[in-house]
């Protein structure tokens, strides 16, 4: 199979997940965006609707036909408020999925929930640990192979009903075994997700200043930049599927493309497994395609593990 066909296949897989997740995320979030009030009036009448306004004297709700109904508290015998978030979880999924903060290698617009402490590993060689320190901030520590170690602060903010903005700043070092010294590295990944934690589309920018993350012996200090697009779809209680396509360029010359298609199985509340297939392609305007194992687009299997510790 040619590299062009493989590129087209990866792009098609992303758009299959993207389109399916987009439709379902719109459907699941279009009505569940406010608190629901179940009002029992003194005359025995029961009225339900989304809360539009609530103060000490009255409550205003939106009815099913989008009409605003004002009810003074003097006419109310009792009132019950229902969280739309809990209603959504009950009607769609019983538990929150573990890997909502990432697709495979790259993050979504969501950060780790406050108080959650999770660990994630790729192949058992690279990974990270995350802790949610507030509703909007997370702290991450991790490694890439045996050579690169980093810390990260992440911030996430919901804008409107279905847009989630996120940004992570990374700082760390790469250890060079040949020269026996440390080289600092810096990275920033701003991105946004459209959808919810279960189904979303993410686009992000990658800016990196440092040396080779994987080999640890290339001390050419370079600025690398690129971007990625990803899609996630949780289609069963325990199952989700994700796809990513990213490109990173060094000084606008040497370019590396990475794509993957993975499934995630949430074994229980505390652990989940990921598996799938990925591919990498490297191009240089002077030397052309950089072949790996004599292949223009090198495929590789993916295996990952995630665990919640709290």
N, C-alpha and C positions, 0 to 999 in steps of 0.2 A: 504493500500500500504506500503511495507517495506521501511526502510530507504535506502537500497541499490538501489532499483528501483527509489526512488526519486533522489538520487545522480546521477544516470545514466540519468534521465530525464533532470536535470539541465545542466549536461555536454553536452548532445545532443543539448539542446536549444542554448547553447553558441556556439557550433560548427556550427549550422545552420546559426546563425547570422554572425559568423566569416567567414565562407566560402563565403557566399553571399556578404558580405562587401568587402572581399579581392578581389574577381573578379571584382566588380564594381569599387573599388578604383583604381585598376590597369588600367582599361579601361578609367576612367575619368582623370587620371593624366599622362598617357603615352605620350600624344601629347601636352598637355597644360602645357609646362614647360618653355617657353621662350616668349618674346615679338614677335608679328607678325608685319611685315612691309608690307605695300601696296605701291609699288613704281610705279610712273607714269613717264616714260622716255620721253625725248624730242621728240623721234620719234613716240610717241603715244602708245608705248607698255606698258602694265601693268604687273608687276611681284609681286608675293606674296611669302612670306616665313618667317621662324623663324629667328630672328636676331642672327647671330653668332658673328659678330664683327662690331663695328661702331666707326669711328673716323672722323676727320675734312675733310679728303680727299675722303674716300670711305666707303661703307657699304658692308658687306658680309652676305649673307643669306643662309640658308639651304632650298633647294627646297623639294617638296614632295617625290622625289626619293632620298633624302639625299645627293644630289650634292651641293657643295658650289659654289655660284655664287657671283663674285665680281663686284660691280657696282660703278664707280667713281661718285662723286657728280656732276661733270661737265656734266654728261649725264642724270641727274635727273631733271625733271620739278617740281615735288612735291612728298612728301612722307608722309604717314600716319602711325602712330604707334598705335597698338591695344594691350591693356593689356590682357594677357591671363587669369588673374584672373577674370576680368570683363566679358570676353567672357565665361568663365566657368559658372559664376553665371547666365548669361543670357540664356545659352543653357540648364542648368540643373535646377537651382532653382533661383527664383527671389530675395529672401532674405536669409540672413545668419540666421541659426537656433540659438535659444537662448542657448541651453544647450550643446554646443560643448565642454565645458571645463570639463564635467563630464558625467558619465554613469548613475548611480543612487547614490550610496554612495561614490564611489571612483573616483578620477580624471582621465582624459585622459592626453595625453602628451601636450595638448594645454593649454595656459594660456589666461586670459581675454585680449581682444584687447585693445590697448591704448585708454584711454578716456572713455571706457565703465564702467558703474557702475550698478551692478546687485545684486539681493538678491535671496536667495534660502532657502526654508523651507521644512523640512521633518515632516509630520503630524502636523505642526504648533507648535511642541515642540522643535525641533532642527533645526539649519540652519546656514547660513553664509551670509556675504556680501562681494563682491569682486569688486575691482577697478583696471583697467589696468593702470599702471603708466608709462609704456614704451612698446615698441614692444615686449620685452622679459620678463618683470617683472610685477607681480601682487601682490597686498596686500589684505589679507583676514582676516576678524574677524568673529568669530562665537561661537556657543555654542552647547554642546551635553547634552540633557535633561536640567534640571535646576541646574546641579551641576558642569559642566565643561565649562570653557571659554578659548578661545585661540586667538592668532594672528599668522599669517603665511606670509612668503615671498615665492613667487613662481617664478621659472625661467623656460623658455622654449626656445628651439633652434631647428630650422629645419636643418636636416642633409640629404643632397641629395634631392631626389625628393619626397619620401614618408615616411621618417622617422622623427618623432618628439620626441625629448628628453625633459623630464620635471623633475623638482624636487621641492618639497615643504618642508620647515623646519617650524615646529610648536613649539610654546612655550605658556604655559598658566598655569592654576591652577585648581584643583578640591577642592570644598568646602565641608567639612565634617560637616554636621549639628549636629551630635552626639557630636563631640569633639570641635565644633565651631572654626575650624582652616582651613588654606589653605595649600594644598600640590602642589608643582610645578610639571608640566608634560612637557615632551618633545617628539617630534615625527618627523620622517623624512620619506618621501615617494618619492623615485626616481622611475621613470618609463619611458617607451617609447611607442609610438603609431606608428603603421604602417598603412598608409593610409592618408586620409584628414579629414577635420572637419566633413564631412557628413558621411563618412564610414571609420571605423578604427578598429583595434585590439590593445588592450592595455595590457601590462604586467608590474606589479610593485612590489616593495618590501615595506614592512611596518616594521618600527622599532619604538618602543614606550617604554618610561620609565616613569612610574607613577603609579597611583592607579586606582581603578575601575571608569570608565567614567560615568556610568549610575546611580549607587547607591549612590556614594559619601560618603559611610560610611565604606568602606573597606580600611584601611590604610596600607595594605601590599604593600610596594613599590617594584614593580616588573619590570623586563625587558621583554617585549613581542615583538615577531617578527613573520613575516609571509609574505604572498604575495597574489596577485590576478591576475586573467586574466579576461578581459572584451571585449565585442564586441558591436559595434554600427552600425546601418544601417538606414540612412534616405531614406525612400522609397517613400515618397510623399512630396509635398511642405510643408505641416504642420505637417507631422507625421514622427517619428523615433521610432525605437525599440532598446532596449539595454538589455544586460544580463551580470551578474557578478558572479564569483565564487571566494571566498576568504577563507583563513584559517589563524588563528592567534594562536600562541603557547606561553605559559608562561613557560620559562626555559626548553623548549622542552618536557614538560610533559602535562599539561592540554591544550587541543586543541579545538578551536571553529571554526566551518565551517559556512559560511554565503553565501547564493546564492539568486539571484533574477532574475526576468524577467519582464521588465517594458516597457510601451508605453509612449511616450511623444507627446502631442498635442500642437502645437504653435497656441494659439488662435489668436494672432495678433503680431505686431512688438514688443510689450512691455510685453507680458505675455505668459506663457506656463504652462500646467498642466501635471503631470505625475501620472500614476497609474499602478498597477501590483500586483505581488505576490512574496513573498520571503520566505525563510526558514532558520532555524538555528539549528545546532546540536553541542553538546558539549560532549567531551570525556576526560576521565582521565584514565591513565594506572593502577591506584590502584582501583578506584571505578567503572571503566567501563563507560558506557554511562550515562550522566547526563540527566535524563528525564525532559522535560518541559510539564506540563499538561498531564503526562503519555504517551507522544509521543516521540519516539526516534529522530524524525526530526520534529520540531515545525514550521508549516506554519503560515504566517501572511500576511495580505494585506498591500499594500504600496500606499501611497498618498503623492504627493509633488507638490510644486508650485514655479515658478521662475518668476522674474520680472526684466525688464530693467528700470532704472530710468533716463537715459540720452536721 
